[in-house]
Amino acid sequence: MCDICVMNSVKDRMLSRRGFFSAAAATGVAAFATGATVPAALAAGHGSVEDMTHTLHPNFPTFFGDQQFSIEQLFNYAEHSFNLNQFTVNEHTGTHVDAPLHFSPDGMSVDEIPVSDLFAPLCVIDIAARAATDADTRVTPDDIRAWIAANGDIPAGACVAMHSGWAGKVDTDGYRNFDGEVQHYPGFHVEATQMLIEETGARSIATDTLSLDHGMSPDFAAHYAWLPTGRFGIENLAGLDKVPAAGATLVIGAPKHAGGTGGPARIFALI
């Protein structure tokens, strides 16, 4: 076959493939917009996606109270024909992962968390009504037992998340809730973390507050009980009021920097 024939043949094939994928993409977008079909990525029994991640910005509240995220624009489109920012961030800022290394001398760093643990059946323990009148309340073994009684056993590999309603306070002083001496917000009781370790196959726990422990904790007991076992945590989770108690799948876009003790993550739930 002559060279020009080969070139024309390849060109036609490429155009044909391009047309196929463009048409498929357009069809998928239209179907999703109209609700006619479920996107292919959700075909495995899920019908919607919920973002569980707070937007990170310089004034996002932090455990220590100091700014932990800053961003600087190094290039802008008007002058350079492209945009590029540089940011500096503390690993434990915004919606983020706590790796085992965060509270152990030699635990897994964030890049070592098995990818299989980053896809987790989501179990939401709702203590929002209690937290509305008691900022220092914690998830207890009784709360876990009540969830199991209502929803069945906690699945292997699950993420057990505390929904305290705190996410709605994120842009207010009430999120950190500092009284001048200690912070006040809900977390996990150490006995609850021990129960999850000993009696379930859960691989992660999550809170919609600044810490796995309640704000006034003097000893980070939940952190020290949970993380050194090779399990990980998630803090500042959003959207727990928009997902069911059971049945959703949490997808955790954990960072992958060598030796990291954690890091900001993009997290969403397939419902």
Salt bridges, closest charged atoms under 4 A:
ASP51 OD2 - ARG266 NH2 2.90
GLU91 OE2 - HIS257 NE2 2.84
ASP98 OD1 - HIS92 ND1 2.89
ASP98 OD1 - HIS96 NE2 3.27
ASP98 OD2 - HIS223 NE2 3.18
ASP117 OD2 - ARG203 NE 3.30
ASP136 OD1 - HIS184 ND1 2.76
ASP142 OD1 - ARG145 NH1 2.75
ASP143 OD2 - ARG130 NH2 2.79
ASP171 OD1 - HIS57 NE2 3.63
ASP179 OD2 - HIS184 NE2 2.83
ASP208 OD2 - HIS163 ND1 3.66
ASP213 OD2 - HIS223 ND1 2.53
GLU235 OE1 - HIS96 NE2 2.79
GLU235 OE2 - HIS223 NE2 3.06
